[in-house]
Amino acid sequence: MTYEQIDEYRPAGDDELELSQTLTLAVEYTLEQHPFKGMPRSVRLLGAGLGCLELLYHEGRFYAARNNSVDIDLIELGDDLKSAYCELISRLYRGRKPDGFAESLAQAILEI
């Protein structure tokens, strides 16, 4: 996927933008509280380098666009905020934190 192709997944309205920003803030907070070597430099700007993410919400689905240094990987995360957060955090911390780490944080961070 190219940068031009990712535009069709960017939020189309205020509601979609708010949901993508909520997920972005939750992931940024988690990374700040639980840093690790090699974590994404950014979860807002794909162009910031290898592994950087942009979190998107479009037509009822959350996505993570990831810079793999050649093009962009689009990862479908789920259709609700909690499942999207847990899916992404589980992927980011796989092998670094125990199973259930994301779920244990989701309630407090997302204020569900």
Helices and strands as residue ranges (DSSP letters): H 3-6, G 7-9, H 14-33, G 46-48, E 53-58, E 61-67, E 72-78, H 81-93, H 101-110
